[in-house]
Amino acid sequence: MKPIMIVGVFLIVLGVVALVYQGITYTIREKIIDSGPIQVTRETRKIIPLSPLFGGIALAGGIVLVIMGAKKKR
């Protein structure tokens, strides 16, 4: 498999994941009170939104790269 096709497949997978999940969620733990044996923490969920436009562009670019890689074989 040619490197251009590998990059294309990677972009296709990335595009599909971006379209399905539409965001990356992560959790941050913050210490609010730290007084000897007493500790109070707070968990905050943050989301990095992924635009459907990003997913669509990655998917289309991946398809174009796979087609270009397949045509170069001939």
N, C-alpha and C positions, 0 to 999 in steps of 0.2 A: 504494500500500500504506500502510495506517495505521500510525502509530508503535506502537500496542499490538501489532500483528501482527509488526512488526520485532523488538520486544523478545521476543515469544513464540518466533519462529524462532531468535533468538540463544540463548534459554534451552534450547530443544530441542537445538541443536548442542552447547552447553556440557554438558548432561546426558548426551548420548551419548558425548562425549569423556571425561567423568568416569567413566562406566561401563566404557568400553573400557580406558583407561589406568590407572585406579585409583591414580594418583600422578604427581607431577611430580619428575623427577630432574634434579639439577644437580651440577656439579663445582666443588670449591674447591681452589685450588693454594696450598700453604703453603710458605714457605721454612723449611727446617730448619737448614741451615748456609749462611752467606754469608761466606766467608773469602777475600777477594780474587778470584782467578780461579776458585775452586772454589765451586760452588753446588749444594746438594742441595735438591730440592723434593719434596713429596709431594702426590699428588692424592687427594682424598677425595670419594667420591660420597655425596651426601645425597639423601634422598627426603622429599618432603612428601606424606603419604598423603591421598588423597581418598576419603572414605567413599562406599560405594555408595548410602547413604541420601541424601547430597548430590546425587548424579547422578539418583537417582529423583525427588527433590523438584523439581529444576530441570527435568527432563523433563516431569513432570506439570504444573508451573506453566506451562511453555511451551505445552503442548497446550491448557490452559485459556485462556490469553491469545489464542491463535490462534482458538479457537472463539468467544470473546467478540468478537473483532474482526470475524469473519465474520458473526456474528449482527447486529451493529450496522449493517451495510450494508443490511439489508433493512428 
